[in-house]
Amino acid sequence: MSVATASERSGAGRSPDLPPPATTTGAIGWLRENLFSSPLNTALTLAALYLIYLVVPPVVDWALLSANFQSGTSNKDCVGDGACWTMIRARFGQFIYFRYPVEERWRVDATFLLLFGAIVWLLIERTPGKLHMALFLFVVFPPLAVWLLFGGLGLATVETALWGGLMLTLVLGTVGIVFSLPIGIVLALGRRSDMPAVRLLSMVFIEFVRAVPLITVLFMASVMLPLFLPEGMSFDKLLRAMIGIAFFGAAYMAEVVRGGLQAMGRGQYEAAMALGLNYWKMTALVILPQALRIVIPGIVNTFIGLFKDTSLVLIIGLFDLLNVSLLATRDADWAGLGSEAYAFVALVFFAFCFSMSRYSLYLERKLPSGRRK
Amino acid sequence: MVNQTAPAAGAADEVIIRMEGVHKWYGQFHVLKDINLTVRKGERIVVCGPSGSGKSTLIRCINRLEEHQRGRIFVHEVELTSDLKHIEHIRSEVGMVFQQFNLFPHLTVLENLTLAPIWVRKMPRAEAEKLARQYLERVRIPEQADKYPGQLSGGQQQRVAIARSLCMNPMAMLFDEPTSALDPEMIKEVLDVMIELARSGMTMLVVTHEMGFARTVANRVIFMDQGEIIEEAEPETFFNNPKSDRTKLFLSQILHH
C-alpha cells in the first residue's frame, strides 16, 4: 500500500496538515480560478461586466425605480420615462380572466386553487394520503373543473368564448400536459409493439403529427374539421384546440418516452419475464418507472414547450394571455404601452416554466435511478 | 457419443423438465442440435462447455426467454408452446438467476423480492414481506432489505437475485453463469448459498465454469460443444474418466490454467 492514510500524514512530529494558501480558497481563490484564470478569461470577464453595466441599470431603472405603480384609468395617469405598470393594474382582471363574468370569477379561482393545491400536495414528499390525492386529481377533479368553469347543474353557464387570459393559458397548458404524457406513453409502447398493425398506426400518427406545425394542427381543428362534420353538428372551438394541442404534444412525448425505453437493457425485460410478470405488469412496474426517470429532462422540456405553444391559439381567435395583452396594446386609453404588456406576459410564462424546470432538476436528484451500479 | 438421459435419482421420481429432440437456430446458425434432457425432482445438474456451445441458450429455452424451433419441451407436464398463458405459468414456477443479476434498480431489495409474489401470486403485501425477509435471512443479507441494488456489492446483488427467485417458491431454479460477473472474492459467498440451496433439495440446472461446485453438489454433469450434448455423467465419472476427446480437451484447459 503506497497510499498513506490521513492519520499517518498528520502523525505527531512529522509534517502536520497545513491549511492551503489563502489565495487558492475562499472568494479570492474562486475568483482566480473561475474568472481570471487566463488572459482570455480575464478579458471575457471584463467584457461581460461591461455588458451587465450597460444593460442592467437601465432595465432596473425602467422596470422598478422610475416605474409607475399607482392606479389609474389611462396612460395619462403615468408620469416620467419609467414603465407604466398602472396599465397592468387597471386591466389585471382582463389579463387573468378575460371576459369571464366578474361575479363568477370565484369559480376560476376555486378551480385553480384546487388544482395547484393537489399538485403541490403530490409533489411535496412528506404529505400523507398521496393515493387519495392522486385519485382526486385524476378522477374527481376533471369533471369538477369542467362543472366549475363551464357551469350547469345550478351554476350559471359561462360560454368558452368568454374564457381567456391566464386562465385560458392554464386550462390549455394543463389539459395538454395531463393528456400528452399518457397518450405519448401509449404511442411509444405502440411503436415498439410486436403487433405490426399497432406499430404501423403509432408510427404513422407520430410521424405525421411531428411533421406538421402546431399552427396547422390548430387551423385544421378549427377551420377544416367543421367542414367534414355534418351540418348542425359542431363542438366547441376551445375543445377542438385542446384536442389538437394534446395530440400534438403526445406525438413529441412519444419520441421522448421511446428514447427512455430504448435505453433500457434487455436484462430488465428478461428478469421481469422470468418472474412470470405479463407484458402490462412488466411495463408498468419494471420498465416504465425506469424509462420515464431516464427521460425526465426530455419530458419536462416537452411540457415547457407545450405550455408556451398554447399562445399559438391566438391564430384561431382564442384569447390566451398573449392575445389579451395584444388587445391591451391596441386600447386607445393605454396606447404605446406594448413593452409593459409583453414584459408582464413574459414574466408570467417565465414563472411557470422556471418552476417546472426547477422541479425536474429536484426530481432527477431525488430519485434512486441516479444510483446506478 | 450422445448419451441418453441417465437417471441419477430414482426413476420413479417426478419429472420436472423434459426436452425431446430440441433444435434451435439463430438465423442460419444451428445453436442447439437434438437436445434430449430429463430433469427429475431434486436433481442438481451442471451444464458446462466452451463459450458459444449453446449452454445458456439451452436453459433459456426452458423458460422461453429463447424460442425453440423444433422438438418439444415440457415443464411439469405443461408443454411450452406459443400459448402465453402456459409461458407465464411456467415462468412463475421456474426461477432464473442471471449472470448480470438483473435486479430492478428503481426498487429496494425488499421491493425486488416482493414484486412477483404480490403481482403474480396475488399475495398480500405483509405476507410477501415476511416471506422476503425469511429468504434474505437465508441468503445471509437480512440487513440490506431497505437498500437499493446499486448500493450493494456484486456478490450481495447476486444473493438478492437468488432470494428474489426463491420468493416465488419455484419447483426448479435455472442459473445462467451466476458467478461469471463477480470479483473472485465474492464468488464463494454466492456458491455457498447455492450449495446450501442444493442441500435443501432444490431442483437446479446450473450453467457454470465452477468445477468445484460441480464436484460438490451435482449429481450429473452435462458437457456441451457446438450445440450438442457431448457427454452426460455423474461428476465422479465425468472428471476422472471422461469418454469423449472433446471433454478431455475442455477439462484439461479449464482445470490446468
HADDOCK unambig.tbl for C-alpha pairs under 7 A between the chains (distance, minus, plus):
assign (segid A and resid 267 and name CA) (segid B and resid 102 and name CA) 5.47 0.50 0.50
assign (segid A and resid 268 and name CA) (segid B and resid 102 and name CA) 5.78 0.50 0.50
assign (segid A and resid 268 and name CA) (segid B and resid 104 and name CA) 6.84 0.50 0.50
assign (segid A and resid 270 and name CA) (segid B and resid 65 and name CA) 6.91 0.50 0.50
assign (segid A and resid 271 and name CA) (segid B and resid 102 and name CA) 5.97 0.50 0.50
assign (segid A and resid 274 and name CA) (segid B and resid 63 and name CA) 6.86 0.50 0.50
assign (segid A and resid 274 and name CA) (segid B and resid 91 and name CA) 5.26 0.50 0.50
assign (segid A and resid 274 and name CA) (segid B and resid 95 and name CA) 6.82 0.50 0.50
assign (segid A and resid 274 and name CA) (segid B and resid 96 and name CA) 6.29 0.50 0.50
assign (segid A and resid 275 and name CA) (segid B and resid 91 and name CA) 5.88 0.50 0.50
assign (segid A and resid 275 and name CA) (segid B and resid 92 and name CA) 5.35 0.50 0.50
assign (segid A and resid 275 and name CA) (segid B and resid 95 and name CA) 6.79 0.50 0.50
assign (segid A and resid 275 and name CA) (segid B and resid 116 and name CA) 6.20 0.50 0.50
assign (segid A and resid 276 and name CA) (segid B and resid 88 and name CA) 4.94 0.50 0.50
assign (segid A and resid 276 and name CA) (segid B and resid 89 and name CA) 6.64 0.50 0.50
assign (segid A and resid 276 and name CA) (segid B and resid 91 and name CA) 4.67 0.50 0.50
assign (segid A and resid 276 and name CA) (segid B and resid 92 and name CA) 4.25 0.50 0.50
assign (segid A and resid 276 and name CA) (segid B and resid 120 and name CA) 6.66 0.50 0.50
assign (segid A and resid 277 and name CA) (segid B and resid 116 and name CA) 6.88 0.50 0.50
assign (segid A and resid 277 and name CA) (segid B and resid 120 and name CA) 6.21 0.50 0.50
assign (segid A and resid 278 and name CA) (segid B and resid 88 and name CA) 6.74 0.50 0.50
assign (segid A and resid 286 and name CA) (segid B and resid 104 and name CA) 6.90 0.50 0.50
assign (segid A and resid 290 and name CA) (segid B and resid 106 and name CA) 6.49 0.50 0.50
assign (segid A and resid 368 and name CA) (segid B and resid 106 and name CA) 6.04 0.50 0.50
assign (segid A and resid 369 and name CA) (segid B and resid 105 and name CA) 6.63 0.50 0.50
assign (segid A and resid 369 and name CA) (segid B and resid 106 and name CA) 5.60 0.50 0.50
assign (segid A and resid 371 and name CA) (segid B and resid 150 and name CA) 5.75 0.50 0.50
assign (segid A and resid 372 and name CA) (segid B and resid 150 and name CA) 5.32 0.50 0.50
assign (segid A and resid 373 and name CA) (segid B and resid 150 and name CA) 4.63 0.50 0.50
